[in-house]
Amino acid sequence: MTEQDLQLKTPDGTVDAVLFTPELGKPLPGVLFIPDIGSIRDTKHQMARRLASEGYTVLMPNPFYRTSRPPVFPFARKPGDPATMKRMSELIAPLTPEGLEKDLAVYLDTLASQPSTGKIGTVGFCIGGGIALRAAAVRPDLVVAVASFHGGGLYRADDPASPHLVLPRVKARLYFGHAVEDKSMNADAIAELEKSLQEWGGQYESEMYEGAHHGWTVPDNPAYNQPQAERAYAKLTELFRETLA
């Protein structure tokens, strides 16, 4: 496994990113791996490395480069802590739809420039779920699969930046794994997202992970739930096997 630190140039700055490449000696499908609000760190390296070992070239960027290079949190994150909430706002504020789409074009073009089969999947966690979905709208003929786990804010009524609004531009197969009692994506928002998915008419799956709370897939998150995290990983690898082969 080769792990290469990259500096990607976008119209708005320079993005720290890591490219994971299994040494298989052949063109591979690409995966754009969008981390949660904690961005690039050891636990995300481990998750991206594991996925790459399945036979994918995986690119993990720091989506929050406009605010900070990694580590984007200079202190321990604590849910509900005022300093944590303030820092999250600082990281999220610059992520406009226009800015994200410029970034995503660079990320996807970087993946496509590798020895590639020409197929790309995206996966995102927390805020990354909506970003992963938006990637499929930026390059609809390239991105064939999207997975979101405990994605936050996927449906926001009356918000022109809501990720669900990109669905008419998407051709990919979609998967959404939701947490229970998730303030960032509550039951009403999930129901509205599923209505939008039905109206969209593409291939998708949306399901709840019982007993799993926001952040359950991420080993350094207090909500980490190993059995449900393994179930999520199995769903992810199944999706990519069926779409990226």
C-alpha positions, 0 to 999 in steps of 0.5 A: 500500500502506497500512501502519498501526501498531496497538495491539491490546487483549487481556485480558492487555495491548497488542499491537504489530501492523502492518496492511498494506492494498493500495489496491484499493478493495474488500473483501479476504480477510484473512491473519494473519501470525505471525512467527518468534521474532524477531517484528516487524522489517524482514525480516518487514515485507518478507515481509508487504508482499509477501504483501499485494501479492497482494491480501490485508489482512495483519495481523502482530502481535507474539505475544510482547507479554507479554515485550517490545515489538519489537525482542524481541531487543536483541542479535543472535541466534546459534543455540546461544548461551546468551543467545539460548537464554535470551531465547527461553525468556523469549519463549515461556514466557507462550504458554500455549494459553489465552493464545494463544487469547485473543490469536488471537480479538483478531487474527482479529476485527481482521482481520474488522472490516476491509473483508473478504470474510469469509475469512481465511488464516493463515501462521506461521514457526518457532513461528508455525506452531503459532500459525497452526494454533491460530488455525483452531481459535479461529475454525473457520468464519472461517479457511479455510487455514493454512500453516506453514513450518519450524514448530517443536514442531507435535507434542510427545508427552505435552504438553497444549499441543502444537499438533496437539491442536487438529486436531479443532476445525479445518475449514481446509485445511492446508499444512506445509513442513518443514525437514531435520534440524530439531531443533525438528521432527525426522523422528519428530515429522513422522511423528507429525504426519502420523499425526494429520493422517490421523486428523483426515481434513481436507484437508492437505499435508505435505512436506519441503524438501530441503536447506532448514534451519530458518529457510530462508524468512526472508531475515535468517536464516543458513539462508535458502535463496532457491530453496526460499524462493521455492518456499515462497512459491509454495505459500503463494500457491497455497493462498490463491488456491484457498481465499480467492478 
